[in-house]
Amino acid sequence: MDYQDEQKQELEVLESIYPDELEILSETHFTIRIGLDTQTDRRHGLLLDVRFPETYPEVVPKLGIEYLEEEDEEEVYDLDEDDDGDEKFVSLAETMIFEKPDFATLLSKLDEEAELNVGMPSIFAIAAILKDEAEILFQNKVDNAQKAYDEELLAKEKEEQKKFHGTEVTKESFSNWRKSFRQEMNIDKLIKERFEKMHNGKMTGREIFEKGLAGEADDDFPELAESTAKLEI
């Protein structure tokens, strides 16, 4: 097999497929710009970097990926305030970009495809796989970010609702609250002091009988002693 001839022919085919996206850096080194359909206003893309080893296509090509973002001049998204003083709304999809772990995932997919195509031209198939896998990965990132945002929002809403629902009152919780409240406000002490003030420090008849002091109360409580004597007759 004439490796150089095989590589040259494949490069010519790629030029016809990617007339604007292909940039030839040398006979064995070139890049392909791949636009992604992400359903966002921002235009996202990847740059596939390809190097032909000397014995390609009998061995896999050397591949690399870079992130491209083509920003429209008329549509620049940020979180600055607009003319009306209102904050612009930016969806999660508009803020999403590829990161290093994403490139590692995509390169792994490309290496698998390259291994399957050893012995034949593989760059077009690799570029197609990159586009498909990148679009799927991008959408998964958006979905995961949206799910996390929704869960966080739901948690905040539940916390806000607690302010309106308050704490459920049970017999036990009310009893504990009542006991704590009475201790805090010294209610039992105040009631006792008021009672003593109303009776000028004297015991009630019930207290006298309960304590067995009826016979001893003649001097201090003559009226009560007289009443007791009448009851005995």
URBELCOR-V322014 format. One record per backbone hydrogen bond with DSSP energy under -1.0 kcal/mol. CO is the residue of the C=O (numbers start at 1). NH is the residue of the N-H. If there is no record, write none. Layout:
CO&NH ; CO&NH
//
This chain:
1&3 ; 2&6 ; 3&7 ; 4&8 ; 5&9 ; 6&10 ; 7&11 ; 8&12 ; 9&13 ; 10&14 ; 11&15 ; 12&16 ; 13&17 ; 14&18 ; 18&22 ; 21&33 ; 23&31 ; 28&52 ; 29&25 ; 29&26 ; 30&50 ; 31&23 ; 32&48 ; 34&46 ; 36&38 ; 43&70 ; 44&36 ; 45&68 ; 46&34 ; 47&66 ; 48&32 ; 49&64 ; 50&30 ; 51&62 ; 53&56 ; 55&58 ; 57&119 ; 62&51 ; 64&49 ; 66&47 ; 68&45 ; 70&43 ; 82&85 ; 86&82 ; 92&95 ; 99&103 ; 100&104 ; 101&105 ; 102&106 ; 103&107 ; 104&108 ; 105&109 ; 106&110 ; 107&111 ; 108&112 ; 109&113 ; 110&114 ; 111&115 ; 112&116 ; 113&117 ; 115&118 ; 117&120 ; 122&126 ; 123&127 ; 124&128 ; 125&129 ; 126&130 ; 127&131 ; 128&132 ; 129&133 ; 130&134 ; 131&135 ; 132&136 ; 133&137 ; 134&138 ; 135&139 ; 136&140 ; 137&141 ; 138&142 ; 139&143 ; 140&144 ; 141&145 ; 142&146 ; 143&147 ; 144&148 ; 145&149 ; 146&150 ; 147&151 ; 148&152 ; 149&153 ; 150&154 ; 151&155 ; 152&156 ; 153&157 ; 154&158 ; 155&159 ; 156&160 ; 157&161 ; 158&162 ; 161&165 ; 162&166 ; 170&174 ; 171&175 ; 172&176 ; 173&177 ; 174&178 ; 175&179 ; 176&180 ; 177&181 ; 178&182 ; 179&183 ; 180&184 ; 181&185 ; 182&187 ; 186&190 ; 187&191 ; 188&192 ; 189&193 ; 190&194 ; 191&195 ; 192&196 ; 193&197 ; 194&198 ; 195&199 ; 196&201 ; 199&202 ; 204&208 ; 205&209 ; 206&210 ; 207&211 ; 208&213 ; 217&221 ; 221&225 ; 222&226 ; 223&227 ; 224&228 ; 225&229 ; 226&230 ; 227&231 ; 228&232 ; 229&233
//
